[in-house]
Amino acid sequence: MEELRIEVEELSRRYEELGKSERRRLARLKRRLEALEEEKKRIAKQDAIDCKYMKEAIRQAKKAAEIGEVPIGCVIVKDHKIIARGYNRRNTDHSTLSHAEITAIRKASKKLNDWRLEGCTLYVTLEPCQMCAGAIVQARIPRVVMGSMNPKAGCGGSVLNILQMEEFNHQTEVKRGVLEKECSQVLKVFFKKLRK
C-alpha cells in the first residue's frame, strides 16, 4: 500500500504534465488506494470489536478457574450484544457436555428461540474440541473468533479443522489469535497453581 501511495503522490505532483491516459491511470490508482484505506479502517474496527468481546470470554474463563475448572470461556454475540455466556464446568456438573461453547450455544438458542444461530459470532478463549466444533457447525454459527490454539486437541485448525470442512453443508469463518497471550496466560496460571 505504501508503494501505491508514493506512486499516487508522485503522479499527483506531476499532474499538469500528464497525458489523458496517465491521468486516467492516476484516477484508477487513487480509487484503489481509497478502497485499500477503507478496508484497513474496516479491519481495524473489527479487530477492536473482536478484542472487546474476547475480553468478555476471558472473564468467563476466569469464572471457571475460580471453581477449579480448566479456564475456558465463551460468549456469543448478535447485533453487537452478548446474548449468551458460558464457561467450562465439566467437573462441577459431572458432564462431558459442560464445555464453555456448548453452554453458550444452549443459552443462545434459548434466547433466540431457535437452534440456528445465524448472524452470531462465537468468541472462545481456546480452540474448540471436536464436540464443540461440531456443535458450532450444527448451530450454523457463521463466525468464530479464537484466542489461543490447542495443538493437542483443537478442531478449529490444529489437529483438524471441522469448522471449515468443505464436506459439511456449513462452514464457519474463523479468526485466530485474538488476545492470544491473555488467553494463554489464564491457562498457564491455572495449571501452574494446579501443579503446586
C-alpha positions as CSV (number, residue, x, y, z in Angstrom):
1,M,0.0,0.0,0.0
2,E,2.9,2.4,0.7
3,E,4.3,1.9,-2.8
4,L,0.9,2.7,-4.2
5,R,0.6,5.9,-2.0
6,I,4.1,7.0,-3.2
7,E,3.1,6.4,-6.8
8,V,-0.1,8.4,-6.4
9,E,1.8,11.3,-4.7
10,E,4.4,11.3,-7.5
11,L,1.8,11.3,-10.3
12,S,-0.3,14.0,-8.5
13,R,2.8,16.3,-8.2
14,R,3.2,16.0,-12.0
15,Y,-0.5,16.2,-12.8
16,E,-0.2,19.1,-15.3
17,E,2.5,17.2,-17.3
18,L,0.4,14.0,-17.5
19,G,-1.4,13.0,-20.7
20,K,-5.0,11.7,-20.8
21,S,-4.1,8.0,-20.3
22,E,-1.8,8.8,-17.4
23,R,-4.5,11.0,-15.7
24,R,-7.0,8.1,-16.1
25,R,-4.4,5.8,-14.6
26,L,-3.9,8.2,-11.7
27,A,-7.7,8.3,-11.1
28,R,-7.7,4.4,-11.0
29,L,-4.8,4.3,-8.6
30,K,-6.5,6.9,-6.3
31,R,-9.7,4.8,-6.2
32,R,-7.7,1.7,-5.5
33,L,-5.7,3.5,-2.7
34,E,-9.0,4.8,-1.2
35,A,-10.5,1.3,-1.3
36,L,-7.4,-0.2,0.5
37,E,-7.5,2.5,3.1
38,E,-11.2,1.9,3.8
39,E,-10.6,-1.8,4.1
40,K,-7.7,-1.1,6.5
41,K,-10.1,1.0,8.7
42,R,-12.8,-1.7,8.5
43,I,-10.3,-4.3,9.6
44,A,-9.0,-2.1,12.5
45,K,-12.6,-1.5,13.6
46,Q,-13.4,-5.2,13.5
47,D,-10.2,-6.0,15.4
48,A,-11.3,-3.6,18.2
49,I,-14.7,-5.2,18.4
50,D,-13.2,-8.7,18.5
51,C,-10.8,-7.7,21.3
52,K,-13.7,-6.2,23.3
53,Y,-15.7,-9.5,23.2
54,M,-12.7,-11.7,23.7
55,K,-12.1,-9.8,27.0
56,E,-15.6,-10.9,28.0
57,A,-14.8,-14.5,27.1
58,I,-11.7,-14.2,29.3
59,R,-13.9,-13.1,32.2
60,Q,-15.9,-16.2,31.7
61,A,-12.7,-18.3,31.7
62,K,-11.7,-16.8,35.0
63,K,-15.0,-17.8,36.5
64,A,-14.2,-21.4,35.5
65,A,-10.8,-21.1,37.2
66,E,-12.4,-19.8,40.4
67,I,-14.3,-23.0,40.8
68,G,-11.3,-25.2,39.9
69,E,-12.3,-25.9,36.3
70,V,-9.9,-25.6,33.3
71,P,-10.4,-21.9,32.4
72,I,-12.1,-21.7,29.1
73,G,-14.7,-19.1,28.4
74,C,-17.1,-18.3,25.6
75,V,-19.5,-15.5,24.6
76,I,-21.9,-15.4,21.7
77,V,-22.7,-12.0,20.1
78,K,-25.5,-11.0,17.8
79,D,-26.2,-7.4,16.6
80,H,-23.3,-6.1,18.8
81,K,-24.9,-7.6,22.0
82,I,-23.8,-10.5,24.1
83,I,-26.7,-13.0,24.0
84,A,-25.0,-15.9,25.8
85,R,-22.1,-16.7,28.1
86,G,-20.5,-19.9,29.1
87,Y,-17.5,-21.4,30.9
88,N,-16.1,-24.8,31.4
89,R,-18.0,-26.8,34.1
90,R,-17.2,-30.4,33.3
91,N,-16.1,-31.4,36.8
92,T,-18.7,-29.3,38.6
93,D,-21.6,-30.7,36.5
94,H,-20.1,-34.2,36.2
95,S,-20.8,-33.9,32.5
96,T,-18.7,-34.2,29.4
97,L,-21.1,-31.8,27.7
98,S,-20.4,-28.9,30.1
99,H,-17.9,-27.1,27.8
100,A,-18.0,-23.3,27.6
101,E,-19.1,-23.4,23.9
102,I,-21.9,-25.9,24.5
103,T,-23.2,-24.0,27.5
104,A,-23.2,-20.7,25.5
105,I,-24.8,-22.3,22.4
106,R,-27.6,-23.8,24.6
107,K,-28.3,-20.4,26.2
108,A,-28.2,-18.5,22.8
109,S,-30.6,-21.0,21.3
110,K,-33.0,-20.5,24.2
111,K,-32.6,-16.7,24.0
112,L,-33.3,-16.6,20.2
113,N,-35.9,-19.5,20.4
114,D,-34.1,-21.2,17.5
115,W,-31.4,-23.8,17.2
116,R,-29.9,-21.9,14.2
117,L,-27.6,-19.2,15.4
118,E,-27.2,-17.4,12.1
119,G,-25.9,-13.9,12.3
120,C,-24.0,-14.7,15.5
121,T,-20.3,-14.6,16.3
122,L,-18.9,-17.0,18.9
123,Y,-15.8,-15.9,20.9
124,V,-13.8,-18.6,22.7
125,T,-10.6,-18.4,24.7
126,L,-9.3,-21.8,23.5
127,E,-9.7,-23.5,20.1
128,P,-12.8,-25.8,20.2
129,C,-12.6,-29.5,20.6
130,Q,-14.3,-31.9,18.1
131,M,-17.6,-31.9,20.1
132,C,-17.7,-28.1,20.3
133,A,-16.6,-27.6,16.7
134,G,-19.3,-30.0,15.6
135,A,-21.9,-28.1,17.7
136,I,-20.8,-24.8,16.2
137,V,-21.3,-26.2,12.7
138,Q,-24.6,-27.7,13.6
139,A,-25.8,-24.4,15.1
140,R,-24.9,-22.7,11.8
141,I,-22.8,-20.1,13.6
142,P,-21.2,-18.1,10.7
143,R,-18.1,-16.7,12.5
144,V,-15.8,-18.0,15.3
145,V,-13.1,-15.9,17.0
146,M,-10.5,-17.9,19.0
147,G,-7.9,-16.8,21.5
148,S,-5.2,-19.5,21.8
149,M,-4.8,-22.6,19.8
150,N,-4.9,-26.2,21.2
151,P,-2.2,-28.2,19.4
152,K,-3.2,-31.4,21.2
153,A,-7.0,-31.4,20.7
154,G,-8.1,-28.4,18.7
155,C,-10.5,-28.9,15.9
156,G,-10.5,-25.4,14.6
157,G,-7.3,-25.8,12.7
158,S,-4.7,-27.5,14.9
159,V,-5.5,-31.3,14.8
160,L,-8.5,-31.0,12.5
161,N,-10.5,-28.1,11.1
162,I,-14.1,-29.2,11.5
163,L,-15.2,-25.6,11.3
164,Q,-14.2,-25.2,7.7
165,M,-14.6,-28.7,6.2
166,E,-16.0,-28.4,2.7
167,E,-17.7,-31.8,3.1
168,F,-20.2,-30.3,5.5
169,N,-23.2,-28.2,4.5
170,H,-22.0,-25.3,6.6
171,Q,-18.5,-23.7,7.0
172,T,-17.6,-21.1,9.5
173,E,-15.4,-18.0,9.0
174,V,-12.5,-18.4,11.6
175,K,-10.3,-15.7,13.1
176,R,-7.4,-17.0,15.3
177,G,-5.1,-15.4,17.8
178,V,-7.3,-12.6,19.2
179,L,-5.8,-11.7,22.6
180,E,-3.8,-14.9,22.3
181,K,-1.3,-14.0,25.0
182,E,-4.0,-13.1,27.5
183,C,-6.0,-16.3,26.8
184,S,-2.9,-18.4,27.1
185,Q,-1.8,-16.7,30.3
186,V,-5.1,-17.6,32.0
187,L,-4.5,-21.3,31.2
188,K,-0.8,-21.1,32.3
189,V,-1.6,-19.5,35.7
190,F,-4.3,-22.2,36.3
191,F,-2.1,-25.1,35.5
192,K,0.9,-23.6,37.5
193,K,-1.3,-23.4,40.6
194,L,-2.6,-26.9,40.0
195,R,0.9,-28.4,39.9
196,K,1.8,-26.8,43.3
